[in-house]
Amino acid sequence: MKKVFLNFVTALSICISSTAAIAADEGMLETYNRSMFNFNTMFDDYLMKPVAKGYRAVTNDFVRERVRNFFANLKEPATMINHTLQGNFADTGKSGGRFLINSTLGLLGTFDVASGWGIAKNKTGLDETLAKWCVPDGPFIVLPFVGPSTPRAAVGFAGDAVANPLYWSEDYIHFSDDWKKYTFYYGLTALGFVSVREENLDMLDKLTLNSVDSYSVIKSAYMQNRLKMHVCGTKAETGQVPSYDFDFDDEDFDDDE
C-alpha cells in the first residue's frame, strides 16, 4: 500500500510542478484545466458514475453508511495531527478519542459510537493547517482522476494520505500471497472511491444540470467552497457561501469532476 501511495504522491507532485510552471500564463493553465476536466468527465461518465450507480443499486443505506463511516474513521489520525499543528489541542484529544472508540467499540469505525457519546466530529486536514499558516492557495487546477484542486489543496491531500492508517498497515498485516495483499489494498482503495462517488451522485448531477459550461460551474462552486476555510488564524465569513461537499476524499477519498 505504501508503494501505491508513494507512486500517487510522486505523480501528483509532478503534476503540481508542471501546472505551477505554466500558472503564470493563465491562457495555458485554462487550456490545461479544460482538457483535464474533459478527460476526467469522460472517465467518470464511462466508469466511475456507472459503477457508483451499480453500487447504490446493490446496497442499501445501512451498508453504504457503514462503508462511509469506515473510511471516515481512517481520516481521524490526520485530523488529530492537524489539530495539533493548528494549536487546537482540545480537538486533538477529541479526534484521538473518536478514533480509539470507533475503531474498537465501533467495529473498525463502521459505527460512529463516539458521536453518540457526544464526541462530535471536527474534521480538518493539512490543507487547512497550511491556510492557517498563511500559505497561499494558488491557482485553480484540475488534477487527473482527483479533479478540482489548488496547489495547496493537492499538497494537503497527499500529506493527509500519508497519515492514513492504511499507509502503514502493510507493516503489520501479512498475507501468504502477494495477490491477496494487492487484492485487499487495491480493493479497499477502489471501494473508497466508489463510495465517495456514490455519495456525490445527486449533488454533482444537480450542480451541472442544464449547464452550458460545466467546467466553469464546477470551478466556481469549488473555489467558493474554499472560502469557508480558516485563513491566517481567522475563519472566513460563510453566510453567503454555498455549501458544496467537494471533499472527494472526504468523507473518504477524492474523485473526479
N, C-alpha and C positions, 0 to 999 in steps of 0.2 A: 504493500500500500504506500510505503514511503516513496518508492520509485514512481508510482502513479502521481502522487502529489508533487514530487520534485520535478518530474517532466512537465507537469502542467504549469507549475510556477515558473520554470525556465521559459516555456513557450509564452507565458503571459508577460514575463519581463521583456522578452524580445519584442513582443507586440507593442508594449508600452513605450519602449525605447524608440521603435520605428515610428510610432504615432507622434511621439514628442518631437521627433526630428522634423516632422512636417507640420507641426502645430502652428508654427509661425505663419504659414501660408494657409489662411482659412479656406481658400478655394480647394486646395489639395486635401485638407482634412475633411471638408464636406463631401468631396468625391469619394474618399476612402470610406467614410462613415456610411454613406448611402449604399455603396457597393457591398460592404459587410452586412449592413442591415438587410439588404435583399437576399444575401446568402443565408443569413440566419432565418429569415422568413421562409425561404424555400425549405430549409432543413426542418423547421418547425411544422410547416404545412404537410410535408411528406412523411415525417417520422414522429416528432415529439407530440404534436396535437392528436394524431390518431391513436398513438399508444396511450396517452393520457386519458382520452375518451374511453378506450378499451378498459383501462384500469378502473375508471369510475363505473363502468358497466358491470364489471365482475366483482366489485367490492361494495360494501355498504358504508354508511357514515361512521359506524363504530370502528371498523377495521382501518379506514383511512385516518381517523383521528389517532389511533394507536401508532400508526406509522409516522404521522406528523410529530407526535409527542416524542417518539424515539429519537428522531433526528434533531428536534429542538433541544432535547436534553444534552446531546453531544456538543452543543454550542455553549453550554454553561461554563466550561473551563475558560474559553476565550472571553466570555463576558466577565468572569471573575478577574482574569488577568488585566483586562482593560479598565475595569472599575478601579483596580489598584493603581494603574498608571494615571488615571484621571483624579486620583485622590479621594475617591468615593469609597472609603473603607467599610462603611456600614453595608453598602451594596455588595462589596466583595464578599463579606460574610454571608449575606443572603444568597448570593449566587452559589457559593460553595455549599451552603446548606441544602439548596434546591437540588444540586447535582447529587449529593450524597443520599438524600431522602428518595428522590425519584429513581436513582439508579438501583436502589435496594428495595424499598417498600413499593416503589412504583414499577417494579419488574422491568429493569433496564430502561426506565424512562417512558415506557408505553402508557403509563398512567401518571398524571400530574398531581401527585399526592400533596406536594408542597403548597400548591395554590390553595388546596382545600384546607390546609392548616394556616392559611393567612400569609404565607411567604410568596408574595406576588413576583412574577417575572419582571425583570427590569433589564431588558436586553441592550447591549452596547457592543462595540467592536473597535478594531484598530482604526478604522476609518474615522470614527467619532473621536477617538483619542487624538489622532493627528490633527483633526479640526480644532480641538480644544488647545492644542499646542500651536495653533495658528499656521499650520502647514496649508498652503494654497490648494484649492481643489483641482485646478487645472481645467482644460477644455473638455467638452463632452466628447467621448469616444465610444465607438461600438466595437466590442471585442468578439472574436469568433466564438460561437456557441454560448458564451456568457451573456452577451447582449449589451444594453446601455450601461455606461460606466464613466468614470473620470480617472485620471492617473492616480489620485489619492484613493479613490474607492477600490481600484484594482489592487493597489498595494495592500489595502486593508483586507480585502478578500483573501489574498494569498497568505497574509500573516495570520489571519484567523484560522485558515485551513490547517496550518502547522500546529495550532493549539487543539485541534480536534483529536479526541482520543483514538479515532480510527487510524490516525497518522502513526501513532505509537503502538497500536495493538499488535502489529506484526512481530514485535519483540517478545510478546507474551502468549500469543495464540499460535500454536504449532499444528501443522497439517501433515498428514502422512504422504500426500502427493501434492505437487505444485498445482495441478489442475484444480484441486479442491480449494487451495488457497486463492487462486485467481478467480474462481467462480464465486467464492464468498465475497471478496473485496469488490470486484467489478460489479457483482450482483447488487451489493448494498449501495454502491455509488449510483448505479442506474436507477435503483428504486428511489433514491433521494431526489434525483432529477425528475422522475416521473411524478412523484408525489407533489413536488412543488408546482410542476406544470399543470397538474390536475386542479390544484387549489386555485390557480390563477386563470383557469379556462374562461370563466364568465367575465371576470374583471377585464381581461385583455380584449375579449370579443366586444364588450361594450365600449371600451376605450377607442377602438379603431372602427366601430360600426359606421358605415357610410362616410368614412373619411377619404378625402381625395388624396391626402398626403399622410400616410400612416407614420412615416419616419418623423415628420415634424410634430405629430401628436404625441408620439412616444417620447421624443426628446423634450418637449415642453413639460409633459407630465413628470418625467424623471427629474428634471432639473428643479421644478417647483417642489417636488417631494423632498429634495435635499435641503430646502430652506428651513426645514424643521430641525436640522441638526445643530448641536451646540457648536459655536464657533468662538475661539479665543476666550473660553471661560464663560461665555454667555449663551443663552438659548434664543434662537430667532423667534419672532412673533409668528404664531401659527394660526391666528384667527381666520385669515383669508386664504390659507394654503390648503389646496386639495389634498386628500389623503389617498395615495396610491401605494399599494404594497409592492414596491419594486425590489424587495429584499429577496431575490430569487435564490439565495442560499438560505435564505431566510426564513420561512421558519426553517429552512434547510439549506439546499444548495442553490446555485444560480442557474437560471435558464435563459433562453434567448427571447428576444422580441426587440 
